[in-house]
Amino acid sequence: MTYKNYIGDPSLDRPFYRLLGIKFLGLSDDSYYCLEIPSNPDLENSRGEFHGGVIATLLDASIGVAVRGAFNNEVGATTVSLSVNYLSAGKVKLFAKSKVMHLGKSLASGESLITDDSGIIVAQAIATMKILHPK
């Protein structure tokens, strides 16, 4: 997949995201915000798959990046609700694609889809985010 140039801070330079290894890849050709997380034994469950909490975090982070990106990263966003569907086990490396579906003044909603490096869908989510305007 190729990625468009992206101007602006994707707001992923946070200690928690660095700990997990989440990286921003850019905007896809179809304008989805794309993130990835590599496999790491510290992030696995007892079966050697990504822990569900890691998958939920990647979904949440990717929707947050899309919402902040819609405002040129001039606002913050915090999760009001996150609904996750786990569809298959995640191994090796995961990719999240996210897009804003509704953008209001105080709330936004988005969707995200996670696949592994073989293209298998691992999880999907929808989220509502509260927009945090600067004071």
C-alpha angles and dihedrals in degrees: 000000000000124000131215120234112272123207116201140039112296088207096235097122094105126126094241094051091046089051090055093042096238112168132189112232100183137246118324121229088262091052100256118143107240130205134170139200123196124221116269126174089227090063096050132103123226091281094056094254129121109282112250091239090058090051091049090049092052091050092049094046093049094051090047090053090051093050094047089045091055086061093044088252091291093123137047125233132206127191118256096173137358124190114192130190115195109207107170142352117285120222139161103006132354129209125200124201116192138180136179111244099181129017120192133163095264105012135040133182129207144171133223136191125198123204131175124234092274091056097252113146109243103175145344133204146181121205141184116216130195111227112232107205118199115259 
